[in-house]
Amino acid sequence: MEPDDARAPRGAQRVGVWMAVIVIAAVLPVLAQTSLLSRISTLLWLASMPLCILGCAMLAKELAARRASRQEED
C-alpha cells in the first residue's frame, strides 16, 4: 500500500466529521426548545451558529484540499 492510499480514507472521514458537525449545529436550536434542556437553551442557541459556520468552513477547506490532491495526481 502506498502512502497516498492511506491518506484517502482519512480525508473522507474528515469530510464526514465536518458534515456531522453541521447537522448537529443545525439541530441545537430544536433541542433548545425541548423542556428537558430548558436550562441550557440559551447556550444551545448561541453555540449553533458558530458551530455551523465552523463546520461549513472546515468542510470547504477539506473539499478544496481533496480537489487539489486529485489534480496533482492527474
N, CA, C and O of each residue as an XYZ file, in Angstrom:
296
protein
N       0.837     -1.172      0.000
C       0.000      0.000      0.000
C       0.889      1.245      0.000
O       1.846      1.331      0.770
N       0.578      2.175     -0.838
C       1.354      3.403     -0.939
C       0.861      4.412      0.095
O      -0.283      4.323      0.541
N       1.701      5.366      0.482
C       1.274      6.376      1.460
C       0.080      7.191      0.989
O      -0.736      7.606      1.812
N      -0.045      7.434     -0.328
C      -1.183      8.209     -0.836
C      -2.495      7.478     -0.590
O      -3.520      8.100     -0.312
N      -2.456      6.145     -0.694
C      -3.672      5.365     -0.474
C      -4.117      5.441      0.986
O      -5.312      5.374      1.273
N      -3.181      5.576      1.892
C      -3.518      5.640      3.314
C      -4.175      6.979      3.671
O      -4.938      7.043      4.634
N      -3.899      8.036      2.927
C      -4.454      9.350      3.237
C      -5.882      9.516      2.754
O      -6.621     10.322      3.318
N      -6.292      8.791      1.739
C      -7.615      8.994      1.156
C      -8.752      8.727      2.145
O      -9.646      9.567      2.246
N      -8.775      7.602      2.884
C      -9.892      7.392      3.808
C      -9.941      8.418      4.936
O     -11.023      8.781      5.398
N      -8.776      8.887      5.382
C      -8.766      9.870      6.456
C      -9.403     11.175      5.982
O     -10.123     11.821      6.743
N      -9.147     11.568      4.735
C      -9.766     12.775      4.191
C     -11.274     12.623      4.079
O     -12.026     13.555      4.365
N     -11.708     11.440      3.661
C     -13.146     11.187      3.575
C     -13.770     11.171      4.965
O     -14.907     11.605      5.146
N     -13.032     10.675      5.935
C     -13.529     10.652      7.302
C     -13.664     12.074      7.847
O     -14.628     12.385      8.547
N     -12.712     12.923      7.530
C     -12.785     14.319      7.976
C     -13.987     15.026      7.376
O     -14.662     15.798      8.056
N     -14.255     14.765      6.103
C     -15.430     15.371      5.459
C     -16.687     14.922      6.191
O     -17.582     15.729      6.442
N     -16.759     13.655      6.530
C     -17.914     13.141      7.266
C     -18.062     13.761      8.638
O     -19.175     14.043      9.081
N     -16.943     13.976      9.315
C     -16.983     14.592     10.644
C     -17.503     16.019     10.553
O     -18.346     16.423     11.354
N     -17.010     16.784      9.589
C     -17.460     18.175      9.476
C     -18.912     18.261      9.024
O     -19.627     19.184      9.414
N     -19.352     17.314      8.210
C     -20.771     17.287      7.848
C     -21.625     16.975      9.079
O     -22.710     17.534      9.239
N     -21.143     16.092      9.940
C     -21.867     15.776     11.177
C     -21.922     16.991     12.095
O     -22.942     17.224     12.743
N     -20.842     17.772     12.163
C     -20.831     18.990     12.980
C     -21.898     19.964     12.484
O     -22.597     20.585     13.285
N     -22.020     20.093     11.175
C     -23.030     20.994     10.603
C     -24.437     20.529     10.977
O     -25.280     21.336     11.368
N     -24.683     19.232     10.855
C     -26.017     18.702     11.168
C     -26.324     18.874     12.655
O     -27.429     19.277     13.019
N     -25.355     18.572     13.507
C     -25.569     18.730     14.948
C     -25.829     20.192     15.291
O     -26.704     20.497     16.102
N     -25.072     21.092     14.678
C     -25.271     22.517     14.933
C     -26.649     22.975     14.480
O     -27.252     23.848     15.105
N     -27.150     22.390     13.396
C     -28.471     22.766     12.907
C     -29.579     22.251     13.825
O     -30.668     22.822     13.869
N     -29.300     21.181     14.551
C     -30.310     20.583     15.432
C     -30.326     21.249     16.811
O     -31.311     21.120     17.538
N     -29.272     21.948     17.180
C     -29.192     22.554     18.507
C     -30.356     23.500     18.831
O     -30.878     23.433     19.943
N     -30.787     24.376     17.914
C     -31.940     25.233     18.252
C     -33.225     24.436     18.496
O     -34.059     24.827     19.311
N     -33.374     23.330     17.791
C     -34.556     22.484     18.016
C     -34.476     21.856     19.403
O     -35.471     21.795     20.125
N     -33.289     21.390     19.766
C     -33.112     20.818     21.102
C     -33.319     21.864     22.195
O     -33.782     21.543     23.290
N     -32.979     23.099     21.897
C     -33.127     24.170     22.882
C     -34.588     24.403     23.245
O     -34.878     24.931     24.318
N     -35.493     24.027     22.388
C     -36.910     24.254     22.648
C     -37.554     23.134     23.459
O     -38.711     23.251     23.861
N     -36.820     22.053     23.703
C     -37.388     20.964     24.495
C     -37.364     21.325     25.973
O     -36.510     22.089     26.423
N     -38.289     20.783     26.703
C     -38.376     21.104     28.131
C     -37.235     20.475     28.930
O     -36.873     20.981     29.992
N     -36.673     19.389     28.435
C     -35.579     18.733     29.148
C     -34.306     19.578     29.173
O     -33.526     19.506     30.122
N     -34.105     20.366     28.139
C     -32.889     21.167     28.027
C     -33.152     22.663     28.217
O     -32.390     23.496     27.726
N     -34.204     22.993     28.913
C     -34.576     24.401     29.053
C     -33.538     25.211     29.825
O     -33.419     26.419     29.617
N     -32.791     24.566     30.709
C     -31.797     25.301     31.489
C     -30.621     25.772     30.641
O     -29.993     26.783     30.957
N     -30.326     25.056     29.583
C     -29.183     25.431     28.740
C     -29.629     25.871     27.348
O     -28.842     25.833     26.402
N     -30.868     26.280     27.222
C     -31.384     26.643     25.897
C     -30.644     27.824     25.283
O     -30.385     27.831     24.079
N     -30.305     28.813     26.086
C     -29.572     29.968     25.561
C     -28.205     29.546     25.045
O     -27.761     30.008     23.994
N     -27.545     28.676     25.780
C     -26.240     28.177     25.348
C     -26.349     27.417     24.032
O     -25.504     27.574     23.151
N     -27.378     26.602     23.895
C     -27.564     25.853     22.646
C     -27.809     26.788     21.469
O     -27.267     26.586     20.382
N     -28.630     27.812     21.692
C     -28.895     28.782     20.633
C     -27.617     29.522     20.233
O     -27.335     29.696     19.048
N     -26.853     29.953     21.231
C     -25.638     30.719     20.941
C     -24.541     29.857     20.321
O     -23.715     30.371     19.566
N     -24.516     28.586     20.618
C     -23.483     27.706     20.077
C     -23.797     27.241     18.657
O     -22.893     26.852     17.917
N     -25.048     27.279     18.283
C     -25.433     26.691     16.998
C     -24.836     27.421     15.790
O     -24.325     26.773     14.876
N     -24.890     28.731     15.771
C     -24.402     29.468     14.607
C     -22.885     29.371     14.431
O     -22.428     29.088     13.323
N     -22.086     29.595     15.481
C     -20.636     29.447     15.280
C     -20.228     28.028     14.873
O     -19.322     27.849     14.059
N     -20.897     27.028     15.439
C     -20.577     25.652     15.058
C     -20.940     25.376     13.599
O     -20.214     24.673     12.897
N     -22.044     25.922     13.157
C     -22.454     25.738     11.765
C     -21.470     26.430     10.817
O     -21.092     25.866      9.790
N     -21.066     27.627     11.159
C     -20.099     28.352     10.327
C     -18.752     27.635     10.323
O     -18.119     27.503      9.276
N     -18.316     27.173     11.491
C     -17.068     26.421     11.584
C     -17.127     25.152     10.744
O     -16.187     24.842     10.013
N     -18.223     24.427     10.849
C     -18.378     23.198     10.077
C     -18.346     23.455      8.577
O     -17.709     22.711      7.831
N     -19.028     24.498      8.136
C     -19.035     24.831      6.706
C     -17.650     25.240      6.222
O     -17.224     24.841      5.139
N     -16.950     26.034      7.022
C     -15.611     26.481      6.626
C     -14.635     25.310      6.551
O     -13.862     25.199      5.599
N     -14.675     24.453      7.539
C     -13.751     23.311      7.550
C     -14.108     22.298      6.475
O     -13.223     21.669      5.895
N     -15.390     22.135      6.205
C     -15.805     21.247      5.122
C     -15.317     21.783      3.787
O     -14.821     21.018      2.959
N     -15.449     23.084      3.564
C     -14.957     23.679      2.323
C     -13.444     23.518      2.205
O     -12.927     23.260      1.118
N     -12.737     23.670      3.319
C     -11.285     23.503      3.319
C     -10.901     22.068      2.959
O      -9.996     21.853      2.152
N     -11.574     21.095      3.547
C     -11.276     19.686      3.262
C     -11.579     19.343      1.803
O     -10.808     18.641      1.149
N     -12.702     19.843      1.304
C     -13.048     19.546     -0.087
C     -12.067     20.195     -1.051
O     -11.724     19.603     -2.074
N     -11.611     21.403     -0.741
C     -10.614     22.064     -1.591
C      -9.290     21.303     -1.549
O      -8.618     21.168     -2.572
N      -8.918     20.812     -0.381
C      -7.675     20.034     -0.272
C      -7.785     18.725     -1.038
O      -6.824     18.301     -1.679
N      -8.933     18.089     -0.979
C      -9.124     16.839     -1.737
C      -9.071     17.102     -3.237
O      -8.487     16.327     -3.994
N      -9.691     18.209     -3.657
C      -9.681     18.535     -5.078
C      -8.268     18.835     -5.557
O      -7.883     18.418     -6.649
N      -7.497     19.548     -4.756
C      -6.119     19.881     -5.119
C      -5.261     18.625     -5.182
O      -4.426     18.490     -6.077
N      -5.453     17.717     -4.254
C      -4.649     16.489     -4.265
C      -5.009     15.617     -5.461
O      -4.145     14.949     -6.029
N      -6.266     15.621     -5.838
C      -6.665     14.831     -7.025
C      -6.104     15.452     -8.306
O      -5.744     14.731     -9.237
N      -6.026     16.784     -8.359
C      -5.473     17.426     -9.549
C      -3.978     17.191     -9.649
O      -3.431     17.100    -10.748
N      -3.315     17.091     -8.502
C      -1.876     16.793     -8.511
C      -1.604     15.390     -9.020
O      -0.578     15.150     -9.656
N      -2.505     14.466     -8.749
C      -2.327     13.092     -9.205
C      -2.459     12.981    -10.721
O      -1.814     12.139    -11.347
N      -3.303     13.837    -11.310
C      -3.519     13.771    -12.778
C      -2.370     14.308    -13.554
O      -2.407     14.317    -14.784
